[in-house]
Amino acid sequence: MPVKPEIHKRLAAIVGKDHVLTSAEDLIPYSFDGTAALTQMPGCVVFTTDAAQIPQILRLANETGIAVVTRGSGTGLSGGSLPTPDCIVLCTARMDRILELDRANLTLLCEPGVTTLAIADAATEAGLFYPPDPGSMKISTIGGNVAENSGGLRGLKYGVTRNYVMGMEVVLPDGQVMWLGNKCVKDVAGYSLKDLFIGSEGTLGLITKVLLRLIPRPATKKTMVATFGRMDQAAEAVSAIISAHIIPCTLEFLDRTTIHCVEDYAKIGLPLDCEALLLMETDGHPAVVAEEAAQMEKICRDQGCLEVRVAKDDAEGNRLAGARRSAFSALARMAPTTILEDATVPRSELARMIRFVEGVAVKYNLRIGTFGHMGDGNLHPTFLTDERNTDEMHRVEQAFHEIFDEAIRLGGTITGEHGVGLAKKGFLPKFAGDAQMRVMRELRKALDPKGILNPGKIFD
């Protein structure tokens, strides 16, 4: 049912009337997130500026049965922050303070609306390093990163968001506040509840503070690009690099379609006469970096690469890395609707999975550009389509089913970093199985018995 004016007044009493949006025109920007072809108008949008406001809002929602969908910058790619009809969108983007940077314990405490880039910059200024780097890091917020357990280009060596969360403050649906975790490196007192909330996509509680682990900054890095005539060669090169006990901080790939789109978009000087491009970056002690870079170059040449280009300095390295970071933006220029997907398989199955995606594109007469994190098996098949074309969108849906079924068959997963949200909940039961689905439903019901937090996401 619509959010009544009386509720608007009660919300305004909590956050101030300037922090509540109710008119249809004002609500439109909050009716969608970064997921293509999905939209739904909320009942109202509430901006919180202080953690103390959130328990009051959740108590009101619990009392009235109104759904609450939490939102940061809205960059999610699985419909996780898409409003449900007539819900309260609770936007934490204005809670954007870094509260503490503790050099002695290598931690940073912040509010959920702080951008990933602001955290990385604060760590850099202190001579430290925050590794997680999702593609949207310039605008994505840490609350969303934690809720989705976001990954990024450096995931192979440094891990994902989960590996850097030491603690958090969470508000439960009934308004209760609890602190999970601490600054201790070791802590096995009771269940690790913080890990339950990481990746829970806003369905179990609302994150109001995050305590992050920082690490010493690598002394140096070296970036290089290798091009290959066949995707199989690139995949074999990746396997050989890992087999040589080299764990680069970045090991990314672009296929031919993506290479051409990126070069047309960014004018970086990428070679266009290849089927695959590997972006490789090693960091650490200068002597180790030099040795690993030389080994990776030799491995790529042994696998028959066409060319290896080594960045002369950090500026050129950043330009080469920019080729991968701009992949989605470059592809998005090519069609009215760009659907960025996310499937992960074991590294040993990468070449097979990439060939499968290519075959699916031919079978359904679709244009797909594929790029992703080859070092950790995370592929991003990107559909260049038009949501106004009903027949084509039906073929896209069929292609999705085949790609995710194949990822599961090869021992992979339906999502490596984007989350389940609304877009992938239909694929989850096949991946998770009956027992896991039952446990997840029971956990959710125990924490949110009235079902007010992000209903309809992950599962019904």
N, C-alpha and C positions, 0 to 999 in steps of 0.2 A: 504494500500500500504506500502511497506517497508520504513523504516526510511532512508532517503537519506544521503550520506556522508556529504552533505552540512549542514544538521541538526546536525549531530555528531559534526561538527566543531563549530557550534554556541553553542551547549551545552557545549563543552569543553571550550569555551571562558568564559562561566559563572562559571563553577565549577572547571576548570582545567582538562587537558587531562587525568591525572591519575585517575580521578573520573568518567570516562565514559567507559563502557564496550560495545564492539560491536562484538567481534568474537563469533561464535557459541559455541565454547568450554566454553568460559567465561560466556555465557548466560544460560547454562544448569541449574546451581543451582538456578536460578531465574525463571525457567519455571514451578515451582510447589510450593505449600505451604504445610501445614500440612494435607490437605484433601487428602484422598486416591483416587487413580485411576483418577486423573485429572492432565493434563499437557498441556502447551501451551507456545511456545517460544515467548519472547518479541522481539521488534526491537532493543532495547538497554537498558542498565541499567545506571542510573545516581545517584551518591551518593552526597547528599548535606551535607555540613558541617556548613552552616550558614543560618539563616532564610531569610536573604536578597537575597539569590540565588533563592528562591522558586517562588516569584512573576515573576521574569524574565523567569523562565522555563515555568510557566503556561501561560504567555503572548505569548511566542513562540508557545506553543502547541495550544493555542486558535487561533492564527494567521494562523497556518498551518493545523489545524484540526486533529492533531495527538492525540490519546488517551493517558491519563496518569493514571497509576495504582500505587497508593502509597503502600509502603511495609516497614515493620519494620523488625522483625526477621523471618517472614513467618511461624508463628506457628498456624495460623488460621485454623479452621476445617470446614469451609463452602465454601471454594474456593473464599473467599472475596479478597485475594491478588493475585489470579491467573491472570497472564497476559492475555490481549486480544491480538489477532494477531498483530504483528508489532507495539506494543505500546511502550511508554517510561515507564519503571519501575523506579519510583522515590523512592529511598531507603533513609530513614531518620535515619538509624541505627547509623550513625556516628555523628548525632546530639545528643550527650549523656551526656550533662552537667546538673548538678543540679545548678541552677542559684541563688537560695535563699532559706534558711530555716528560716522562721520568727516565732520565739518562742512566741512573744507577741500576734500574731494573729493566731497561730497554722496553718500555711500554708507552703507549699513547692512549689516553682516555678521551672519548669524544661523544658528541650527540649524533643521532642517526642521520641528520641531514647534511653532514659534512661530505663533500665530494671526495672520491677516491684520489683524484689528483691533488687536492689540498692536503690530504694525509701524506701522500708521497712527497710533496714539497716540504711539509713540516719536518718529515723524517730526514730529508736531504739537508735541510738547513742545520740540523743537529748532528750531521755527519753520519746518519743512520740510513736504513733502507727498509721500505715497506714493499715487498715484491709483487703481490697480486695486482694485475694490470688488465682488467677487462677492457674490451674494445671501446666501451663507452666511458672510460675512466675520467674523462674531462668533465662529464656532467652526471654520471651515476653516483648515487649516494651510498655511504657505507651501510646504512640500514638495509637498503635493497640488496647490496652485495652479500650481507650476512643472511638475509632471508632467502636468497637464491643460491647461496654458496658459490658465488661467482668464481670463474677461473680467469684465464688470460694467457697471453703469449709466453709468460715465464713459468707456466704451471709445471712443465716437465722437470725442471730442476728444483723449483722453490715451492711447488704445491699450490693449493687454492686457498680461498678465504678461510675455510675451516682451520687450516694449519696456523693461522695467525690470530685467532680469537681466543683470548685467555679468560675473558669474562664478559658479562653483559647484565644490564638491568632490564627486566621484562615485566610488563603489566599483563596479567591474566584477564580473560574476558569478564570476570566479575569485579575487576578493579583492583585486585590484590597485586602488590608489587613484590618482586623477589629479585635478589642479586645472585647470579650464578657465576662460579669461578672466582679467580683472584690472580694476584701477581706471582704466585708460586709456580715454579717450573714443574714441581711434582704435587699432585693432589688427587688422591683416590678415595676421598671420603664420600661414600654413597654413589648413587647413579650419576653419570656425567650428563646432567640435564641440559647444560648449555649446548651440548652436541645435538640434543633433540630439537632445539629451536633453530639451530643453524640449518638452513635449507628447508625450513618448514613453510616457507612461502606465505607468511602472515596468517596461517590457519590456526595457530596454537596460542599466540600471544603477540604483544606489540613491544618491539625493542625500543628502549628510550636512551640507553647508553651502551657504548661498546668499548671494551678494553682490548687493545691490540698489541701483539708482540712485534717488536722491531728487531732488526738484526744489523750487524756491522755492514757498512757499505763496501762492495767489492772494490778493490784498488784500481782495476782497469777492466776494459772489455774490448773485444774485437768482433766486428760484424762482417759477414761475407754472404755472397749470393752465388749459388751454383744453378746452372740450367741443364736440362736433360731433354733428349729427343723422345724419351718414353717415360711414362709415369712409373712403370715397373722399376726402371733404373733409379729413380728418385727414392722409391720405397726401399729398394735394396740398399741404397746408400745410408738411409736412416737406420736400418737394421744393423748395418756394418758399424756405424758410429757408436750405437749403443753396445754392440758386442765388443767393441774396443774399450769399453769401460769409460767412455766419454759421455758425460751428461751435460749437454749445452744448456744455457739458460733459455735459449730460444731455438726451436727447430720447426719452422713453419713451411707450408707449401701453398702454391697457387697453381691452378690448372690453366690451360691455354686461354679459355674464355676469360678468366679473371685477369690474367696477365695483360691481355689486350685492353680490357676495360680500365685497368689501373693505369696503364701507360697513357691511354687517351685522356684520362682524368688528371693525372698528377705530373706527367711529362718528366719522369725520373730517369729515363734512358734505359728502360728494361729491354732486353732482347726479345724480339717477337717471333723468332724462328724456333721455338721450343714447345714441348708439350707440358713441361713441368718446371717449376722454379722452387728451389729450397732457399729459405732465409735462415742462416745459422749465426748464432751469437754465443760466444763463450766469455765468461767473466771470472774474476778472481785475482790471484797473485800474477804479476806480469809474466813470470817465467812459465807458469802453468798455462796461462792464456796463449802465449806464443806457441807452446808445444801442442796444445789441443787444436789451435787453429791450423797449424801445419798438418797435423794428423787428419783433420776433417777435409782439408783441401786434397790431400793424397787419396783418401778414401773415395771422394767424389770423382776424382780423375780415374781411379781404378775401376769405378762403376760405369765409366764411359760418358761422363758429363761433357757437355759441349763447351762450357766455359766456367771458370770460377773468378769472381770479382771480389777482391778484398778491399774493404773501406780503408782509405788512407788515414782517416781521423774520425773523431766522434761525430763531427758534422755530417760527413758522408755516411757514416754508419746510421745516423738518425734518419737520413733521407732514404736509405735502403730499407730500414725497418718501417718507414712510412708507407712503403709499397704494400706491405701486409696490413698495416693498420687502416689503410684507406680502401681495402678491398670491398667492404660492404657499401661504402659511399659510392665507389666507382660503379659497382654493379647496379645500384639503385637508380642510376641515371638512364639505364637501358630499357626500362619498361615501367608502365604506370604502377605496377604492384611488384614489390620485391619481398619474397618470403625466405627469410634466413633460417635454415633448419640446423639441427644439432644432433648428430648420431655419433656414437663412439664404439670402436671395435678394438680388440687387441692389436698391437702394432704389427704382429705377424700376418694379420688379415687386411692390412690397409690397402695394398694394391688390388686385392680381390674386391674389396668394398668399393673402391673408386671405379673400377671397371663395371661393377654392378650398377652404380649410379649412372654412369655413361649409357649403359644399356637401357635403363629405365627411361632416360631422356629420349632415346630413339624410339622406344616402344610406345610412349605416350605423346610423341611429337611435342616435346617441351624443351625450352632452353634452360639449361642448368649450368651455373658456374660453381665450381667446387674449390674451396680453400679450407685452411684450418691448421690445427696443431698436430702435425704429422708425428712429432716426437711422442705424443701421448695418445695417438689414435683417434683424436677428436676431429671429425669432419663437419664442415658446414656446407652442405649442398644448398645452393641459393637459387630459388626458382624465379625466373624473370617472366612475369605473367601480367594478367590484367583481371582484376577481380570483377570487372563488369562483364567479362566473357564467361557465361555460366558453364558452357561446355568445357572450356579450358580449365576452369577451376575444379570441375569434376575430375578431369584427368590428373590434375595436381594432387587431389585427395587420394586417388588410386595410387599414384606414384609414392606418396607418403607411406601408405600402408606397406607397399612392397619394400621400401627402403628400411623402415623400422623392423619389419619381419626379418629381413636379411641380417640386420645388425644383431638382433636377438639370436638368430640361428648361428651366427659366427661367434657367439659368446660375448657380445657387446651390450650396449644399453641404449635406450631411446633418447636419453639426454645426458650430455657430459657436463653442461654448465648453464643451460638456459632455464632448467626447471620444467615441471609438468604443467602447472597452471591450468588454463582452460584448453589450450591448444592440443595438449597431448594426453589428457586424462583418459581418452578412449583407448590408448595404446598401453596404459599402465598395467591393467590386470594380466595381460599376456606376459608382460615382462616380470611382474612381481610374484604372481601366483596367488592362490587362494589364502594361504596361511598369512603371508605378509600383508595382503590387503586387509584381512580381518584384524590383525594387530594394529595396523595404522588407523583403521576406523575406530577401534576401541580406545586408542590413545587420544584421538581427536575428540571423541565424545566425552571422555573423562575430563579433559581440560576445558572443553567448550560445550557443555551439555545442551545449551540452547541454540548452538550452531550459528552464532552471530558473526564470527570472524571469517571473512573471505569465503562465504559459502559458494559451493559449486566448483571450487578449484581443487586440483589434484584428483578428487573423486567426488561423486554426488553424496 
